[in-house]
Amino acid sequence: MRALLEEKGADAGSGLRLFVEKGGCAGWQYGMSIDVVHEGDATVERDGMKFFVDVESGEKLRGSVIDYCDDLTGTGFRIQNPNAARSCGCGTSFETAEAAAAS
């Protein structure tokens, strides 16, 4: 993460923004970007790195674990989301329990 921030020329207040938006094959998809904190964001600091989540995304990501993996199945961030009732095969989109119950 540090190397990525340095490569992008990010300043000391920058971190990884994690968000969800409508889309993907299961209804909601994950997104990530390098950003700075915005008013109303939840900020998590871990090992000197900052992670930002907006209020609406926070509701769908509450309790999630994000990890960086470099293994045979691919390299990148993986999200384990307890709010996902169903996920697509690629792991980048999900359906919430409320949406699954309404179907």
MARZAMI-145336 format. One record per atom (N, C-alpha, C, O): x, y, z; atom name; residue in one letter; residue number from 0. Coordinates in steps of 0.2 Angstrom, whole numbers, plus 2048, in hexadecimal, padded with zeros to 3 digits. Layout:
// residues N
+------+-------+-----+-------+---------+-----+
! east ! north !  up ! atomo ! residuo ! num !
+------+-------+-----+-------+---------+-----+
!    X !     Y !   Z !    CA !       A ! NUM !
...
+------+-------+-----+-------+---------+-----+
END
This chain:
// residues 103
+------+-------+-----+-------+---------+-----+
! east ! north !  up ! atomo ! residuo ! num !
+------+-------+-----+-------+---------+-----+
!  804 !   7FA ! 800 !     N !       M !   0 !
!  800 !   800 ! 800 !    CA !       M !   0 !
!  804 !   806 ! 800 !     C !       M !   0 !
!  803 !   80B ! 7FC !     O !       M !   0 !
!  809 !   806 ! 804 !     N !       R !   1 !
!  80E !   80C ! 804 !    CA !       R !   1 !
!  811 !   80D ! 7FE !     C !       R !   1 !
!  812 !   813 ! 7FB !     O !       R !   1 !
!  814 !   808 ! 7FA !     N !       A !   2 !
!  817 !   808 ! 7F4 !    CA !       A !   2 !
!  812 !   80B ! 7EF !     C !       A !   2 !
!  814 !   80F ! 7EB !     O !       A !   2 !
!  80C !   809 ! 7EF !     N !       L !   3 !
!  806 !   80B ! 7EA !    CA !       L !   3 !
!  805 !   813 ! 7EB !     C !       L !   3 !
!  805 !   817 ! 7E7 !     O !       L !   3 !
!  805 !   815 ! 7F2 !     N !       L !   4 !
!  804 !   81C ! 7F3 !    CA !       L !   4 !
!  80A !   820 ! 7F1 !     C !       L !   4 !
!  809 !   826 ! 7EE !     O !       L !   4 !
!  810 !   81E ! 7F2 !     N !       E !   5 !
!  816 !   821 ! 7EF !    CA !       E !   5 !
!  816 !   822 ! 7E8 !     C !       E !   5 !
!  818 !   827 ! 7E5 !     O !       E !   5 !
!  814 !   81C ! 7E5 !     N !       E !   6 !
!  814 !   81C ! 7DD !    CA !       E !   6 !
!  80F !   821 ! 7DA !     C !       E !   6 !
!  811 !   824 ! 7D5 !     O !       E !   6 !
!  80A !   822 ! 7DE !     N !       K !   7 !
!  805 !   827 ! 7DB !    CA !       K !   7 !
!  806 !   82E ! 7DD !     C !       K !   7 !
!  802 !   832 ! 7DC !     O !       K !   7 !
!  80B !   82F ! 7E1 !     N !       G !   8 !
!  80D !   836 ! 7E4 !    CA !       G !   8 !
!  808 !   838 ! 7E9 !     C !       G !   8 !
!  807 !   83E ! 7E9 !     O !       G !   8 !
!  805 !   834 ! 7EC !     N !       A !   9 !
!  800 !   836 ! 7F1 !    CA !       A !   9 !
!  803 !   83A ! 7F7 !     C !       A !   9 !
!  809 !   838 ! 7F9 !     O !       A !   9 !
!  800 !   83E ! 7FA !     N !       D !  10 !
!  803 !   842 ! 800 !    CA !       D !  10 !
!  801 !   83E ! 807 !     C !       D !  10 !
!  7FE !   839 ! 806 !     O !       D !  10 !
!  804 !   841 ! 80C !     N !       A !  11 !
!  804 !   83D ! 812 !    CA !       A !  11 !
!  7FD !   83C ! 815 !     C !       A !  11 !
!  7FC !   837 ! 819 !     O !       A !  11 !
!  7F8 !   840 ! 813 !     N !       G !  12 !
!  7F1 !   83F ! 815 !    CA !       G !  12 !
!  7ED !   83A ! 811 !     C !       G !  12 !
!  7E7 !   839 ! 812 !     O !       G !  12 !
!  7F0 !   837 ! 80C !     N !       S !  13 !
!  7ED !   833 ! 807 !    CA !       S !  13 !
!  7EC !   82C ! 80A !     C !       S !  13 !
!  7F0 !   82A ! 80E !     O !       S !  13 !
!  7E7 !   828 ! 808 !     N !       G !  14 !
!  7E6 !   821 ! 80A !    CA !       G !  14 !
!  7E2 !   81D ! 804 !     C !       G !  14 !
!  7E1 !   820 ! 7FF !     O !       G !  14 !
!  7E0 !   818 ! 806 !     N !       L !  15 !
!  7DB !   814 ! 802 !    CA !       L !  15 !
!  7D4 !   815 ! 803 !     C !       L !  15 !
!  7D2 !   813 ! 809 !     O !       L !  15 !
!  7D0 !   817 ! 7FE !     N !       R !  16 !
!  7C9 !   818 ! 7FF !    CA !       R !  16 !
!  7C6 !   811 ! 7FD !     C !       R !  16 !
!  7C7 !   80F ! 7F7 !     O !       R !  16 !
!  7C2 !   80E ! 801 !     N !       L !  17 !
!  7BE !   808 ! 7FF !    CA !       L !  17 !
!  7B6 !   80A ! 7FF !     C !       L !  17 !
!  7B4 !   80D ! 804 !     O !       L !  17 !
!  7B3 !   809 ! 7FA !     N !       F !  18 !
!  7AC !   80B ! 7F9 !    CA !       F !  18 !
!  7A8 !   805 ! 7F5 !     C !       F !  18 !
!  7AB !   801 ! 7F2 !     O !       F !  18 !
!  7A2 !   806 ! 7F6 !     N !       V !  19 !
!  79D !   801 ! 7F2 !    CA !       V !  19 !
!  799 !   806 ! 7ED !     C !       V !  19 !
!  797 !   80C ! 7EF !     O !       V !  19 !
!  797 !   803 ! 7E7 !     N !       E !  20 !
!  793 !   807 ! 7E3 !    CA !       E !  20 !
!  78E !   802 ! 7DF !     C !       E !  20 !
!  790 !   7FC ! 7DF !     O !       E !  20 !
!  789 !   804 ! 7DD !     N !       K !  21 !
!  784 !   800 ! 7D9 !    CA !       K !  21 !
!  788 !   7FD ! 7D3 !     C !       K !  21 !
!  78B !   801 ! 7D0 !     O !       K !  21 !
!  787 !   7F7 ! 7D2 !     N !       G !  22 !
!  78A !   7F4 ! 7CC !    CA !       G !  22 !
!  78C !   7ED ! 7CD !     C !       G !  22 !
!  78B !   7EA ! 7D2 !     O !       G !  22 !
!  790 !   7EA ! 7C8 !     N !       G !  23 !
!  792 !   7E4 ! 7C8 !    CA !       G !  23 !
!  78D !   7DF ! 7C7 !     C !       G !  23 !
!  787 !   7E1 ! 7C7 !     O !       G !  23 !
!  78E !   7D8 ! 7C7 !     N !       C !  24 !
!  789 !   7D3 ! 7C5 !    CA !       C !  24 !
!  785 !   7D1 ! 7CB !     C !       C !  24 !
!  780 !   7CE ! 7CB !     O !       C !  24 !
!  787 !   7D4 ! 7D1 !     N !       A !  25 !
!  783 !   7D2 ! 7D7 !    CA !       A !  25 !
!  77F !   7D8 ! 7DB !     C !       A !  25 !
!  77C !   7D7 ! 7E0 !     O !       A !  25 !
!  780 !   7DE ! 7D8 !     N !       G !  26 !
!  77C !   7E4 ! 7DA !    CA !       G !  26 !
!  780 !   7E9 ! 7DD !     C !       G !  26 !
!  77F !   7EF ! 7DC !     O !       G !  26 !
!  786 !   7E8 ! 7E1 !     N !       W !  27 !
!  78A !   7EC ! 7E3 !    CA !       W !  27 !
!  791 !   7EA ! 7E2 !     C !       W !  27 !
!  793 !   7E4 ! 7E2 !     O !       W !  27 !
!  796 !   7EF ! 7E0 !     N !       Q !  28 !
!  79C !   7ED ! 7DF !    CA !       Q !  28 !
!  7A1 !   7F2 ! 7E3 !     C !       Q !  28 !
!  7A0 !   7F7 ! 7E5 !     O !       Q !  28 !
!  7A7 !   7EF ! 7E5 !     N !       Y !  29 !
!  7AC !   7F2 ! 7E9 !    CA !       Y !  29 !
!  7B0 !   7F7 ! 7E4 !     C !       Y !  29 !
!  7B1 !   7F5 ! 7DE !     O !       Y !  29 !
!  7B2 !   7FC ! 7E7 !     N !       G !  30 !
!  7B7 !   801 ! 7E4 !    CA !       G !  30 !
!  7BC !   803 ! 7E9 !     C !       G !  30 !
!  7BB !   803 ! 7EF !     O !       G !  30 !
!  7C2 !   805 ! 7E6 !     N !       M !  31 !
!  7C7 !   807 ! 7EA !    CA !       M !  31 !
!  7CB !   80D ! 7E6 !     C !       M !  31 !
!  7CB !   80C ! 7E0 !     O !       M !  31 !
!  7CD !   812 ! 7EA !     N !       S !  32 !
!  7D1 !   817 ! 7E7 !    CA !       S !  32 !
!  7D6 !   81A ! 7EC !     C !       S !  32 !
!  7D5 !   81A ! 7F2 !     O !       S !  32 !
!  7DB !   81D ! 7EA !     N !       I !  33 !
!  7DF !   821 ! 7EE !    CA !       I !  33 !
!  7DC !   828 ! 7EF !     C !       I !  33 !
!  7DA !   82B ! 7EA !     O !       I !  33 !
!  7DB !   82A ! 7F5 !     N !       D !  34 !
!  7D7 !   830 ! 7F7 !    CA !       D !  34 !
!  7DA !   833 ! 7FD !     C !       D !  34 !
!  7DE !   830 ! 801 !     O !       D !  34 !
!  7D6 !   839 ! 7FF !     N !       V !  35 !
!  7D7 !   83C ! 806 !    CA !       V !  35 !
!  7D1 !   83B ! 80A !     C !       V !  35 !
!  7CB !   83A ! 807 !     O !       V !  35 !
!  7D1 !   83C ! 810 !     N !       V !  36 !
!  7CB !   83C ! 814 !    CA !       V !  36 !
!  7C6 !   842 ! 812 !     C !       V !  36 !
!  7C8 !   847 ! 811 !     O !       V !  36 !
!  7BF !   840 ! 812 !     N !       H !  37 !
!  7BA !   845 ! 811 !    CA !       H !  37 !
!  7B6 !   845 ! 817 !     C !       H !  37 !
!  7B5 !   841 ! 81B !     O !       H !  37 !
!  7B2 !   84B ! 817 !     N !       E !  38 !
!  7AE !   84C ! 81D !    CA !       E !  38 !
!  7A9 !   846 ! 81E !     C !       E !  38 !
!  7A6 !   844 ! 818 !     O !       E !  38 !
!  7A8 !   843 ! 823 !     N !       G !  39 !
!  7A3 !   83D ! 825 !    CA !       G !  39 !
!  7A6 !   837 ! 824 !     C !       G !  39 !
!  7A3 !   832 ! 825 !     O !       G !  39 !
!  7AC !   836 ! 821 !     N !       D !  40 !
!  7B0 !   830 ! 820 !    CA !       D !  40 !
!  7B1 !   82C ! 826 !     C !       D !  40 !
!  7B3 !   830 ! 82B !     O !       D !  40 !
!  7B1 !   826 ! 826 !     N !       A !  41 !
!  7B4 !   822 ! 82C !    CA !       A !  41 !
!  7BB !   821 ! 82A !     C !       A !  41 !
!  7BD !   81F ! 824 !     O !       A !  41 !
!  7C0 !   822 ! 82E !     N !       T !  42 !
!  7C7 !   821 ! 82D !    CA !       T !  42 !
!  7CA !   81B ! 831 !     C !       T !  42 !
!  7C9 !   81B ! 837 !     O !       T !  42 !
!  7CD !   816 ! 82E !     N !       V !  43 !
!  7D0 !   811 ! 832 !    CA !       V !  43 !
!  7D8 !   811 ! 830 !     C !       V !  43 !
!  7DA !   812 ! 82B !     O !       V !  43 !
!  7DC !   811 ! 836 !     N !       E !  44 !
!  7E3 !   811 ! 834 !    CA !       E !  44 !
!  7E6 !   80A ! 837 !     C !       E !  44 !
!  7E4 !   808 ! 83C !     O !       E !  44 !
!  7EA !   807 ! 833 !     N !       R !  45 !
!  7ED !   801 ! 834 !    CA !       R !  45 !
!  7F4 !   801 ! 831 !     C !       R !  45 !
!  7F5 !   802 ! 82C !     O !       R !  45 !
!  7F9 !   7FF ! 836 !     N !       D !  46 !
!  800 !   7FF ! 834 !    CA !       D !  46 !
!  802 !   805 ! 830 !     C !       D !  46 !
!  806 !   805 ! 82C !     O !       D !  46 !
!  800 !   80B ! 832 !     N !       G !  47 !
!  802 !   811 ! 830 !    CA !       G !  47 !
!  7FE !   813 ! 829 !     C !       G !  47 !
!  800 !   818 ! 826 !     O !       G !  47 !
!  7F9 !   80F ! 827 !     N !       M !  48 !
!  7F6 !   810 ! 821 !    CA !       M !  48 !
!  7EF !   813 ! 823 !     C !       M !  48 !
!  7EC !   810 ! 828 !     O !       M !  48 !
!  7EC !   817 ! 81E !     N !       K !  49 !
!  7E5 !   819 ! 820 !    CA !       K !  49 !
!  7E0 !   817 ! 81A !     C !       K !  49 !
!  7E2 !   816 ! 814 !     O !       K !  49 !
!  7DA !   815 ! 81D !     N !       F !  50 !
!  7D5 !   812 ! 819 !    CA !       F !  50 !
!  7CF !   817 ! 81A !     C !       F !  50 !
!  7CD !   818 ! 820 !     O !       F !  50 !
!  7CB !   819 ! 815 !     N !       F !  51 !
!  7C6 !   81D ! 815 !    CA !       F !  51 !
!  7BF !   81A ! 813 !     C !       F !  51 !
!  7C0 !   816 ! 80D !     O !       F !  51 !
!  7BA !   81B ! 816 !     N !       V !  52 !
!  7B3 !   818 ! 814 !    CA !       V !  52 !
!  7AE !   81D ! 815 !     C !       V !  52 !
!  7AD !   820 ! 81A !     O !       V !  52 !
!  7AA !   81E ! 810 !     N !       D !  53 !
!  7A4 !   823 ! 811 !    CA !       D !  53 !
!  79F !   820 ! 814 !     C !       D !  53 !
!  79E !   81A ! 815 !     O !       D !  53 !
!  79A !   824 ! 817 !     N !       V !  54 !
!  794 !   821 ! 81B !    CA !       V !  54 !
!  790 !   81C ! 817 !     C !       V !  54 !
!  78F !   817 ! 81A !     O !       V !  54 !
!  78E !   81D ! 811 !     N !       E !  55 !
!  78A !   818 ! 80E !    CA !       E !  55 !
!  78D !   812 ! 80C !     C !       E !  55 !
!  78A !   80C ! 80D !     O !       E !  55 !
!  794 !   812 ! 80A !     N !       S !  56 !
!  798 !   80C ! 809 !    CA !       S !  56 !
!  799 !   808 ! 810 !     C !       S !  56 !
!  799 !   802 ! 810 !     O !       S !  56 !
!  79A !   80C ! 815 !     N !       G !  57 !
!  79B !   809 ! 81C !    CA !       G !  57 !
!  795 !   805 ! 81E !     C !       G !  57 !
!  797 !   800 ! 821 !     O !       G !  57 !
!  78F !   806 ! 81C !     N !       E !  58 !
!  78A !   802 ! 81E !    CA !       E !  58 !
!  78A !   7FB ! 81B !     C !       E !  58 !
!  789 !   7F6 ! 81E !     O !       E !  58 !
!  78D !   7FB ! 815 !     N !       K !  59 !
!  78D !   7F4 ! 811 !    CA !       K !  59 !
!  794 !   7F1 ! 813 !     C !       K !  59 !
!  795 !   7EB ! 811 !     O !       K !  59 !
!  799 !   7F5 ! 815 !     N !       L !  60 !
!  79F !   7F2 ! 817 !    CA !       L !  60 !
!  7A0 !   7F0 ! 81E !     C !       L !  60 !
!  7A6 !   7EE ! 820 !     O !       L !  60 !
!  79C !   7F2 ! 822 !     N !       R !  61 !
!  79D !   7F1 ! 82A !    CA !       R !  61 !
!  79F !   7EA ! 82B !     C !       R !  61 !
!  79C !   7E5 ! 829 !     O !       R !  61 !
!  7A4 !   7E9 ! 82F !     N !       G !  62 !
!  7A7 !   7E3 ! 831 !    CA !       G !  62 !
!  7AB !   7DF ! 82C !     C !       G !  62 !
!  7AE !   7DA ! 82D !     O !       G !  62 !
!  7AC !   7E3 ! 826 !     N !       S !  63 !
!  7B0 !   7E0 ! 821 !    CA !       S !  63 !
!  7B8 !   7DF ! 822 !     C !       S !  63 !
!  7BA !   7E4 ! 826 !     O !       S !  63 !
!  7BB !   7DB ! 81F !     N !       V !  64 !
!  7C3 !   7DA ! 820 !    CA !       V !  64 !
!  7C6 !   7DB ! 819 !     C !       V !  64 !
!  7C3 !   7D8 ! 814 !     O !       V !  64 !
!  7CA !   7DF ! 818 !     N !       I !  65 !
!  7CE !   7E0 ! 812 !    CA !       I !  65 !
!  7D5 !   7DE ! 813 !     C !       I !  65 !
!  7D8 !   7E0 ! 818 !     O !       I !  65 !
!  7D8 !   7DA ! 80E !     N !       D !  66 !
!  7DE !   7D7 ! 80F !    CA !       D !  66 !
!  7E1 !   7D8 ! 808 !     C !       D !  66 !
!  7DE !   7D8 ! 803 !     O !       D !  66 !
!  7E8 !   7D9 ! 808 !     N !       Y !  67 !
!  7EC !   7D9 ! 801 !    CA !       Y !  67 !
!  7EF !   7D2 ! 801 !     C !       Y !  67 !
!  7F2 !   7CF ! 805 !     O !       Y !  67 !
!  7ED !   7CE ! 7FB !     N !       C !  68 !
!  7EF !   7C8 ! 7FA !    CA !       C !  68 !
!  7F4 !   7C7 ! 7F3 !     C !       C !  68 !
!  7F2 !   7CB ! 7EE !     O !       C !  68 !
!  7F9 !   7C3 ! 7F4 !     N !       D !  69 !
!  7FD !   7C2 ! 7EE !    CA !       D !  69 !
!  7FE !   7BA ! 7ED !     C !       D !  69 !
!  803 !   7B8 ! 7F0 !     O !       D !  69 !
!  7F9 !   7B7 ! 7EA !     N !       D !  70 !
!  7FA !   7B0 ! 7EA !    CA !       D !  70 !
!  7F8 !   7AD ! 7E3 !     C !       D !  70 !
!  7F7 !   7B1 ! 7DE !     O !       D !  70 !
!  7F7 !   7A7 ! 7E2 !     N !       L !  71 !
!  7F5 !   7A4 ! 7DC !    CA !       L !  71 !
!  7EF !   7A6 ! 7D9 !     C !       L !  71 !
!  7EE !   7A6 ! 7D3 !     O !       L !  71 !
!  7EA !   7A8 ! 7DD !     N !       T !  72 !
!  7E3 !   7AA ! 7DA !    CA !       T !  72 !
!  7E3 !   7B2 ! 7D8 !     C !       T !  72 !
!  7DE !   7B4 ! 7D6 !     O !       T !  72 !
!  7E9 !   7B5 ! 7D9 !     N !       G !  73 !
!  7E9 !   7BC ! 7D7 !    CA !       G !  73 !
!  7EC !   7C1 ! 7DD !     C !       G !  73 !
!  7ED !   7BF ! 7E2 !     O !       G !  73 !
!  7EE !   7C7 ! 7DA !     N !       T !  74 !
!  7F1 !   7CB ! 7DF !    CA !       T !  74 !
!  7EC !   7D1 ! 7DF !     C !       T !  74 !
!  7EA !   7D4 ! 7DA !     O !       T !  74 !
!  7EB !   7D4 ! 7E5 !     N !       G !  75 !
!  7E7 !   7DA ! 7E7 !    CA !       G !  75 !
!  7E4 !   7D9 ! 7ED !     C !       G !  75 !
!  7E5 !   7D5 ! 7F1 !     O !       G !  75 !
!  7E0 !   7DE ! 7EE !     N !       F !  76 !
!  7DC !   7DF ! 7F4 !    CA !       F !  76 !
!  7D6 !   7DA ! 7F4 !     C !       F !  76 !
!  7D2 !   7DA ! 7EF !     O !       F !  76 !
!  7D4 !   7D7 ! 7F9 !     N !       R !  77 !
!  7CE !   7D2 ! 7FA !    CA !       R !  77 !
!  7CA !   7D5 ! 800 !     C !       R !  77 !
!  7CD !   7D6 ! 805 !     O !       R !  77 !
!  7C4 !   7D4 ! 7FF !     N !       I !  78 !
!  7BF !   7D7 ! 804 !    CA !       I !  78 !
!  7BB !   7D1 ! 806 !     C !       I !  78 !
!  7B7 !   7CE ! 802 !     O !       I !  78 !
!  7BB !   7D0 ! 80D !     N !       Q !  79 !
!  7B6 !   7CB ! 810 !    CA !       Q !  79 !
!  7B1 !   7CF ! 813 !     C !       Q !  79 !
!  7B2 !   7D2 ! 818 !     O !       Q !  79 !
!  7AB !   7CF ! 810 !     N !       N !  80 !
!  7A5 !   7D3 ! 813 !    CA !       N !  80 !
!  7A0 !   7CF ! 816 !     C !       N !  80 !
!  79C !   7CB ! 812 !     O !       N !  80 !
!  79F !   7CF ! 81C !     N !       P !  81 !
!  799 !   7CB ! 81F !    CA !       P !  81 !
!  792 !   7CE ! 81D !     C !       P !  81 !
!  78D !   7CA ! 81F !     O !       P !  81 !
!  792 !   7D3 ! 81A !     N !       N !  82 !
!  78B !   7D6 ! 818 !    CA !       N !  82 !
!  789 !   7D3 ! 811 !     C !       N !  82 !
!  784 !   7D5 ! 80F !     O !       N !  82 !
!  78E !   7D0 ! 80E !     N !       A !  83 !
!  78C !   7CD ! 807 !    CA !       A !  83 !
!  789 !   7C6 ! 808 !     C !       A !  83 !
!  78C !   7C2 ! 80A !     O !       A !  83 !
!  783 !   7C6 ! 805 !     N !       A !  84 !
!  77F !   7C0 ! 805 !    CA !       A !  84 !
!  781 !   7BB ! 800 !     C !       A !  84 !
!  781 !   7B5 ! 800 !     O !       A !  84 !
!  783 !   7BF ! 7FA !     N !       R !  85 !
!  785 !   7BB ! 7F4 !    CA !       R !  85 !
!  78B !   7BF ! 7F1 !     C !       R !  85 !
!  78A !   7C5 ! 7F1 !     O !       R !  85 !
!  790 !   7BC ! 7EE !     N !       S !  86 !
!  795 !   7C0 ! 7EB !    CA !       S !  86 !
!  796 !   7BD ! 7E4 !     C !       S !  86 !
!  794 !   7B7 ! 7E3 !     O !       S !  86 !
!  798 !   7C0 ! 7DF !     N !       C !  87 !
!  799 !   7BE ! 7D8 !    CA !       C !  87 !
!  7A0 !   7BA ! 7D8 !     C !       C !  87 !
!  7A4 !   7BA ! 7DD !     O !       C !  87 !
!  7A1 !   7B6 ! 7D3 !     N !       G !  88 !
!  7A7 !   7B2 ! 7D3 !    CA !       G !  88 !
!  7AD !   7B6 ! 7D3 !     C !       G !  88 !
!  7B3 !   7B3 ! 7D5 !     O !       G !  88 !
!  7AD !   7BC ! 7D0 !     N !       C !  89 !
!  7B4 !   7C0 ! 7D0 !    CA !       C !  89 !
!  7B5 !   7C3 ! 7D7 !     C !       C !  89 !
!  7BB !   7C5 ! 7D8 !     O !       C !  89 !
!  7B0 !   7C3 ! 7DB !     N !       G !  90 !
!  7B1 !   7C6 ! 7E2 !    CA !       G !  90 !
!  7B1 !   7CE ! 7E2 !     C !       G !  90 !
!  7B3 !   7D0 ! 7E7 !     O !       G !  90 !
!  7AF !   7D1 ! 7DD !     N !       T !  91 !
!  7AF !   7D8 ! 7DD !    CA !       T !  91 !
!  7A8 !   7DB ! 7DE !     C !       T !  91 !
!  7A7 !   7E1 ! 7DE !     O !       T !  91 !
!  7A3 !   7D7 ! 7DE !     N !       S !  92 !
!  79C !   7DA ! 7DF !    CA !       S !  92 !
!  799 !   7D5 ! 7E3 !     C !       S !  92 !
!  79A !   7CF ! 7E4 !     O !       S !  92 !
!  793 !   7D8 ! 7E7 !     N !       F !  93 !
!  790 !   7D4 ! 7EC !    CA !       F !  93 !
!  789 !   7D6 ! 7EC !     C !       F !  93 !
!  787 !   7DB ! 7EA !     O !       F !  93 !
!  784 !   7D2 ! 7EF !     N !       E !  94 !
!  77E !   7D4 ! 7F1 !    CA !       E !  94 !
!  77D !   7D4 ! 7F8 !     C !       E !  94 !
!  77F !   7CF ! 7FC !     O !       E !  94 !
!  779 !   7D9 ! 7FB !     N !       T !  95 !
!  778 !   7D9 ! 802 !    CA !       T !  95 !
!  773 !   7D4 ! 804 !     C !       T !  95 !
!  76F !   7D2 ! 800 !     O !       T !  95 !
!  772 !   7D3 ! 80B !     N !       A !  96 !
!  76D !   7CE ! 80D !    CA !       A !  96 !
!  766 !   7D1 ! 80C !     C !       A !  96 !
!  762 !   7CD ! 80B !     O !       A !  96 !
!  765 !   7D8 ! 80D !     N !       E !  97 !
!  75F !   7DB ! 80C !    CA !       E !  97 !
!  75D !   7DA ! 804 !     C !       E !  97 !
!  757 !   7D8 ! 803 !     O !       E !  97 !
!  761 !   7DB ! 800 !     N !       A !  98 !
!  75F !   7DA ! 7F9 !    CA !       A !  98 !
!  75E !   7D2 ! 7F7 !     C !       A !  98 !
!  759 !   7D1 ! 7F3 !     O !       A !  98 !
!  761 !   7CE ! 7FA !     N !       A !  99 !
!  760 !   7C7 ! 7F9 !    CA !       A !  99 !
!  759 !   7C5 ! 7FC !     C !       A !  99 !
!  756 !   7C1 ! 7F9 !     O !       A !  99 !
!  757 !   7C8 ! 802 !     N !       A ! 100 !
!  751 !   7C6 ! 805 !    CA !       A ! 100 !
!  74B !   7C9 ! 801 !     C !       A ! 100 !
!  746 !   7C6 ! 801 !     O !       A ! 100 !
!  74C !   7CE ! 7FD !     N !       A ! 101 !
!  747 !   7D1 ! 7F9 !    CA !       A ! 101 !
!  746 !   7CE ! 7F3 !     C !       A ! 101 !
!  741 !   7CF ! 7F0 !     O !       A ! 101 !
!  74B !   7CA ! 7F1 !     N !       S ! 102 !
!  74A !   7C6 ! 7EA !    CA !       S ! 102 !
!  745 !   7C0 ! 7EA !     C !       S ! 102 !
!  745 !   7BD ! 7E5 !     O !       S ! 102 !
+------+-------+-----+-------+---------+-----+
END
